[in-house]
Amino acid sequence: MSDIIRFSPSASLFGFGALVELPGLLKSRGFRRIFVITDPQVGASNILRRVLDLLKGPFDVELFNGAPSEPHSAEVDQQRGHFESGFDALLAVGGGSAMDFAKALSIIVTHGGLLEDYVGEGTVPGPVIPIVCIPTTSGTGSQSTQTTVFTTAGVKLGCSSEYIRPVASIVDPELTMELPPMVTRNSGYDALMHAIESLIARPSAQVPERPILYQGSNPFSRSLALEAFRSIWDSFREAVAHGDNREARIGMSMGSHLAGIAFSHSGLGLVHALASSLGGMIEAPHGVCLAACTTMGLTYNLRACEKELATLASVMAKKDEIDSHQISALGFLKKVEALIRDLDLPSRPSELGIKKGDARQLLEKTLIQTRRIKTNPRPLDDELLPCVESGI
């Protein structure tokens, strides 16, 4: 345990149209040889064309546009051959999967071995090739975190190290204006749960020191998480329903970015641990798995974070018409469950094909998610299995 709270956000530029600042940002850091990493969808879009046009001239650029959604460790290992020549930086353009792919690749290119060798926290022995991120969704906040998530041996795990936190990012809401409603919904729900679980994380005074800044809820993370939740809650439904609403897109981009900074300084909890475990058992987007695990995870934690959830309910009250008796932890949960229904997200793992008999397997996979569990507001005990069984 420690009374010291550490802050380590990376540099970022935020604003509608901020992408034009990319050449100056790269030049200011002395980056000339750039390896651009993106996914097939962004690779076929006007966004990538705009990025490559900005890089014409003083930059030597190579492109990889095959980053998979929900990457597996073997898929990252296969790309090491691209790095026979040195690059000054990796530029990730895309959603969380593309950014996580770039972080993961930077580890094995710099330090060798296989990606699965680095599962856990504090496992990267030193600095990596610098990473710059341009997110094209409003979800993971990966542009501001020290974590890369991937599936290995059928379990969705990851690596967390301060060495892989991107050195800089450009968050331009304009790049999200043409996102399909489904992508906006799935990525947005991830951002929402980042804000929630960061705020309710176990207090930092109760979390042992760790090699990463998942140090528990603290004044820095709480203030960011609360503002992130406010921004997302006020914008989410509108961004899904009317993707051309500029203000809604700005709200989602700011909210997801702040939530990423917040949880990278606090850690997350049971909902994310359950969802990552579920994601290793089925093929479904992370936001979908989070929605399916929300009720069981928050129900288990409810008594440990009633005050914090009531605070979030009061934020909801300023946007929605809520009776005073609903400004409570239980009222908060009911409003989130209503959002899940309104957005046609699954409310239980059974809606994704999981059966009650799978409860123990889901729990076992969850218990190894120590990166998340250490900052859950309530210690895991024998009551969790019945909660999972009834929640499925």
C-alpha positions in Angstrom: 0.0 0.0 0.0 1.2 3.6 -0.6 0.0 7.1 0.0 1.6 8.2 -3.2 -0.6 8.6 -6.3 1.1 8.7 -9.7 -0.1 10.6 -12.7 1.3 9.8 -16.2 -1.1 10.8 -19.0 0.5 10.9 -22.5 0.3 14.0 -24.7 -2.8 14.3 -26.8 -4.5 16.8 -29.2 -8.3 16.9 -29.2 -10.7 18.7 -31.5 -12.8 18.6 -34.6 -10.3 18.7 -37.5 -7.3 18.1 -35.3 -6.0 15.5 -37.7 -4.2 18.2 -39.7 -1.8 18.6 -36.8 -0.3 15.1 -37.5 2.7 16.1 -39.6 3.8 18.7 -37.0 3.3 16.3 -34.2 5.5 13.6 -35.8 8.2 16.1 -36.9 8.4 17.6 -33.3 9.4 14.2 -32.0 11.9 13.5 -34.8 9.8 10.7 -36.3 10.5 10.2 -40.0 10.2 6.5 -40.8 6.6 5.6 -40.0 4.9 2.3 -40.0 1.1 2.8 -40.3 -1.1 0.1 -38.8 -4.8 -0.1 -39.5 -7.7 -2.5 -40.1 -9.3 -3.5 -43.4 -12.3 -1.3 -42.8 -10.4 1.9 -42.1 -7.9 0.8 -44.8 -10.7 1.1 -47.4 -11.9 4.5 -46.1 -11.3 8.1 -46.8 -9.8 8.4 -43.3 -6.7 6.4 -44.3 -6.3 8.4 -47.5 -6.4 11.6 -45.5 -3.7 10.3 -43.2 -1.4 9.1 -46.0 -1.9 12.4 -47.8 -0.7 14.3 -44.7 2.4 12.1 -44.6 3.5 12.7 -48.2 6.8 14.5 -48.5 9.2 14.3 -45.5 8.0 10.9 -44.2 9.0 7.5 -45.2 5.8 5.4 -44.8 5.0 1.7 -44.9 1.4 0.5 -44.4 -0.1 -2.6 -42.8 -3.9 -2.7 -43.2 -4.6 -6.1 -41.9 -5.0 -5.6 -38.1 -7.8 -8.0 -37.1 -10.7 -7.2 -34.8 -10.3 -8.8 -31.4 -6.7 -9.9 -32.2 -5.2 -13.2 -31.1 -1.6 -13.4 -30.0 -0.6 -15.6 -32.9 -1.8 -13.0 -35.4 0.5 -10.4 -33.9 3.4 -12.9 -33.8 3.0 -13.5 -37.5 3.7 -9.8 -38.4 7.2 -9.5 -37.0 8.7 -10.0 -40.4 7.5 -6.4 -41.4 10.3 -5.1 -39.2 13.5 -6.1 -40.9 14.0 -2.4 -41.3 13.9 0.0 -38.4 11.0 2.5 -38.0 11.0 5.6 -35.8 7.4 5.1 -34.7 4.2 3.0 -35.2 1.2 5.0 -36.2 -2.1 3.2 -35.3 -5.1 4.5 -37.1 -8.4 2.8 -36.2 -10.4 1.5 -33.2 -9.2 -0.3 -30.1 -8.1 -3.4 -32.0 -5.8 -1.6 -34.3 -4.3 0.4 -31.5 -3.9 -2.7 -29.3 -2.3 -4.5 -32.3 0.3 -1.7 -32.6 1.1 -1.9 -28.9 1.4 -5.6 -29.0 3.6 -5.6 -32.1 5.9 -2.9 -30.6 6.6 -5.3 -27.7 7.8 -8.4 -29.6 9.6 -6.3 -32.3 11.6 -4.5 -29.6 12.2 -7.3 -27.1 11.7 -10.6 -29.1 9.8 -13.7 -28.1 6.1 -14.4 -28.5 3.4 -12.1 -27.4 2.0 -14.7 -24.9 5.4 -14.3 -23.1 4.3 -10.9 -22.0 0.8 -11.6 -20.6 0.3 -9.8 -17.3 1.5 -6.6 -15.8 5.0 -5.1 -15.7 6.3 -7.9 -18.0 7.8 -5.6 -20.7 11.5 -5.1 -19.7 12.1 -1.7 -21.2 11.1 1.0 -23.8 9.5 -0.1 -27.1 9.2 1.5 -30.5 7.2 4.7 -29.9 3.4 4.5 -30.6 1.3 7.3 -31.9 -2.5 6.8 -32.1 -5.3 8.2 -34.1 -8.6 6.6 -32.9 -11.5 6.4 -35.3 -14.0 5.2 -32.8 -15.1 6.5 -29.4 -14.7 3.3 -27.3 -11.6 1.8 -25.9 -9.5 4.9 -25.1 -6.5 2.8 -26.0 -4.8 5.9 -27.3 -4.2 6.9 -23.7 -3.7 3.6 -21.9 -0.8 1.3 -21.0 -2.6 -1.9 -22.0 -3.0 -4.1 -25.0 -5.7 -6.8 -25.0 -5.6 -10.0 -27.1 -6.8 -13.6 -26.9 -4.3 -16.4 -26.2 -5.1 -20.0 -25.5 -8.8 -19.3 -25.7 -8.7 -16.6 -23.0 -8.9 -12.9 -23.6 -6.0 -11.5 -21.6 -3.5 -8.8 -22.2 -0.3 -7.0 -21.2 -0.1 -3.9 -19.2 3.1 -1.9 -19.0 3.9 1.8 -18.7 6.4 1.3 -21.5 3.6 0.7 -24.1 1.5 3.8 -23.3 1.4 5.7 -26.6 3.7 8.7 -26.6 1.0 10.9 -28.3 -2.4 10.8 -29.8 -4.8 12.9 -32.0 -8.4 12.6 -31.0 -10.5 14.1 -33.9 -14.3 13.6 -33.5 -14.6 14.3 -37.2 -13.2 10.9 -37.9 -16.1 9.2 -36.2 -18.9 11.0 -38.1 -19.5 8.2 -40.5 -19.3 5.3 -38.1 -22.2 2.9 -38.5 -24.8 2.8 -35.6 -23.7 -0.7 -34.5 -20.0 0.3 -34.2 -21.0 3.5 -32.4 -23.1 1.5 -30.0 -20.6 -1.3 -29.3 -17.6 1.0 -28.8 -19.6 3.6 -26.9 -20.7 1.0 -24.4 -17.1 0.1 -23.7 -16.3 3.7 -23.0 -19.3 4.0 -20.7 -18.2 1.0 -18.6 -14.7 2.4 -18.5 -16.0 5.5 -16.8 -18.3 3.6 -14.4 -15.7 1.0 -13.4 -13.0 3.6 -13.0 -15.2 5.6 -10.7 -16.2 2.7 -8.5 -12.7 1.0 -8.4 -11.3 0.0 -5.0 -9.8 3.1 -3.3 -6.1 3.5 -3.9 -5.3 3.3 -0.2 -6.5 -0.3 -0.3 -4.6 -1.4 -3.5 -1.0 -2.8 -3.1 1.7 -1.1 -5.2 1.9 -2.5 -8.7 4.3 -2.0 -11.7 1.4 -0.2 -13.6 -0.8 2.7 -12.6 -3.9 0.6 -12.0 -3.6 2.0 -8.5 -7.3 2.2 -7.5 -9.7 5.0 -7.4 -8.0 8.3 -6.6 -8.8 12.0 -6.9 -7.3 12.3 -10.4 -9.1 9.3 -11.8 -12.4 10.0 -10.1 -12.7 13.6 -11.5 -11.9 12.3 -15.0 -14.3 9.3 -14.7 -17.1 11.5 -13.5 -16.8 14.0 -16.4 -16.3 11.1 -18.8 -19.6 9.5 -17.7 -21.4 12.8 -17.9 -20.1 13.4 -21.5 -21.0 9.9 -22.7 -24.4 9.7 -21.0 -25.4 13.0 -22.5 -24.3 12.0 -26.0 -24.6 8.2 -26.4 -28.2 7.7 -27.6 -28.0 10.7 -29.9 -24.7 9.5 -31.4 -26.2 6.1 -32.2 -29.5 7.4 -33.5 -28.1 10.4 -35.5 -24.4 9.8 -36.3 -24.2 13.1 -38.2 -24.8 15.1 -34.9 -21.5 16.9 -34.5 -22.0 17.7 -30.8 -22.9 14.1 -29.9 -19.8 12.9 -31.7 -17.6 15.4 -29.8 -19.2 14.3 -26.6 -18.5 10.7 -27.2 -14.9 11.3 -28.3 -14.2 13.4 -25.3 -15.9 11.0 -22.9 -14.1 8.0 -24.2 -10.7 9.7 -24.1 -11.2 10.9 -20.6 -12.4 7.5 -19.5 -9.3 5.9 -21.0 -7.1 8.3 -19.0 -9.1 7.7 -15.9 -9.1 3.9 -15.9 -5.4 3.8 -16.9 -4.8 5.5 -13.5 -7.3 3.5 -11.4 -7.9 0.1 -13.0 -11.3 -1.5 -13.7 -13.3 -4.3 -12.2 -15.6 -7.3 -12.4 -17.7 -6.3 -15.3 -14.6 -6.0 -17.6 -13.2 -9.2 -16.1 -16.4 -11.1 -16.8 -16.7 -9.6 -20.3 -13.1 -10.5 -21.3 -13.7 -14.0 -20.1 -16.9 -14.2 -22.1 -15.2 -12.8 -25.1 -12.7 -15.6 -25.0 -15.6 -18.2 -25.1 -17.6 -16.7 -28.0 -17.0 -14.4 -31.0 -18.6 -11.1 -30.1 -17.5 -7.5 -29.9 -16.2 -6.4 -26.5 -19.0 -3.9 -26.0 -21.6 -6.5 -26.5 -19.9 -8.8 -24.0 -19.8 -5.9 -21.5 -23.5 -5.3 -21.9 -24.2 -9.0 -21.3 -22.2 -8.9 -18.1 -23.2 -5.6 -16.7 -26.1 -6.7 -14.5 -24.3 -9.6 -12.9 -21.1 -7.6 -12.3 -22.8 -4.5 -10.9 -25.2 -6.5 -8.8 -22.4 -8.3 -7.1 -20.5 -5.0 -6.4 -23.6 -3.0 -5.5 -23.2 -2.9 -1.7 -19.5 -1.9 -2.0 -20.1 1.2 -4.2 -23.6 2.5 -3.5 -22.4 6.0 -2.9 -20.5 6.2 -6.1 -23.3 4.7 -8.2 -25.8 7.1 -6.6 -23.4 9.9 -7.7 -23.7 8.7 -11.3 -27.5 8.5 -10.9 -27.5 12.2 -10.0 -25.6 12.9 -13.2 -28.3 10.9 -15.1 -31.0 13.0 -13.4 -29.6 16.2 -15.0 -30.1 14.7 -18.4 -33.2 12.5 -18.0 -36.4 13.0 -16.1 -35.7 11.0 -13.0 -37.7 10.9 -9.7 -35.7 11.7 -6.6 -36.2 8.2 -5.3 -34.4 6.9 -8.3 -31.2 8.8 -7.5 -29.7 5.7 -5.9 -27.4 2.8 -6.7 -30.3 0.6 -7.6 -31.9 3.4 -9.6 -28.6 3.8 -11.5 -28.6 0.1 -12.4 -32.1 0.2 -13.6 -31.3 3.2 -15.9 -28.3 1.3 -17.3 -30.4 -1.8 -17.9 -32.9 0.4 -19.8 -30.1 1.8 -22.0 -29.0 -1.8 -22.8 -32.6 -2.6 -23.9 -33.0 0.6 -25.8 -29.8 0.0 -27.8 -30.8 -3.7 -28.4 -27.7 -5.0 -26.6 -27.8 -8.4 -24.8 -28.6 -8.1 -21.1 -27.4 -11.7 -20.2 -24.7 -14.1 -21.5 -27.5 -16.5 -22.4 -28.6 -14.2 -25.2 -25.1 -14.9 -26.7 -25.4 -18.7 -26.4 -23.9 -19.2 -23.0 -25.8 -21.7 -20.8 -26.1 -21.9 -17.0 -23.9 -24.9 -17.0 -21.1 -22.7 -18.4 -21.1 -20.6 -15.2 -18.2 -22.3 -13.5 -16.1 -22.0 -16.7 -16.9 -18.3 -17.0 -16.0 -17.9 -13.3 -12.7 -19.7 -13.7 -11.7 -17.6 -16.7 -12.7 -14.5 -14.7 -10.6 -15.3 -11.7 -7.4 -15.3 -13.7 -8.2 -11.7 -14.9 -6.1 -10.4 -12.0 -5.2 -7.2 -13.8 -8.9 -6.2 -13.4 -9.8 -8.1 -10.2 -7.2 -6.3 -8.0 -9.1 -3.1 -8.3 -12.7 -4.4 -8.1 -14.5 -2.6 -5.3 -15.6 -5.8 -3.6 -13.3 -8.8 -3.0 -14.4 -11.9 -4.8 -15.9 -14.5 -2.5 -18.2 -17.6 -2.6 -21.2 -15.4 -3.4 -19.9 -14.8 -6.9 -20.7 -18.2 -8.5 -24.4 -18.0 -7.5 -24.4 -14.4 -8.9 -22.9 -15.6 -12.2 -25.3 -18.6 -12.4 -28.4 -16.4 -11.8 -27.0 -13.7 -14.1 -26.5 -16.0 -17.1 
